Amino acid sequence: MKLDFIDQGKEFDFGRVSDNYVLYRNIYPKSMYEKLTDFGIGKSGQKILDLGSGTAILPINMYSTNANFTASDISENQLAYGKKLAEEKGIRNIDFRVCSAENTGFGDNSFDVVTAVQCFHYFDTKKAIPEIHRILKPEGLFCKILMDWLPFEDEVIGELEKLVLKYNPEWGGHGFEKFRYSYPAWADGFFDIETIHSYNADLEFSKKSWLGRVKTCRGVGASLSEKEIENFTNEYNNFLNRYSEPLSLKHQIHIEIYRSLKKL
């Protein structure tokens, strides 16, 4: 994938890191899923489309709600790993569809809920928002979730960002500060905001699992050469040797839920 508004147009492909992705990106805390169900996401029988689903992390973790999930992504390789993982866990209520958020191929009013976890910033909102609105049922919900690390509050993460920028100066995924909400222009005419919720979470990692998670980052495994990844890994490992396990790393989780406006 190559987007002018991401990393100055540098190409990246999460399908390159699907093997690490399926092992190390199942990092969202239980509290996040509990909050989603409290907010009405995952009711029994709901039809839910998870856009940019990758290895189907959200559908796999919420399958026990008895909602009917469809995991979609532009990467066939990502979905293949997700489907294999679901089968290994005995999960049968997830459909998999290769498609983009801008052109899903689903019919009008197909879903009660559409979710987008850690992927909305890749969407062309001028195309994706009308498409999401179209495939949602009347008054359906669009749930946008972001979980980001806090580099200015955690030295392990701060050092990580410096090192990624050393190997990938075009990487734009750095410098996250605590989220301040304002109603987005893309929602105007399509959605009303229903729920906004942000909270901090200290997530625990072994050094191995944290490095695996880091390698799935767009600025590392999805875009660097194999030699660059090897050099980056060795250098960051040397830094991590200063710390004991488990690593407790500061993150913020931000949940926005929008209700679909009446269709003309």
PyMOL commands that set and color helices and strands:
alter all, ss='L'
color gray80, all
select helices_A, chain A and resi 7-9+14-24+30-38+57-65+76-88+120-122+125-135+155-167+185-187+207-215+226-240
alter helices_A, ss='H'
color red, helices_A
select strands_A, chain A and resi 47-51+68-73+94-98+111-117+136-149+191-205+247-260
alter strands_A, ss='S'
color yellow, strands_A
deselect
rebuild
show_as cartoon
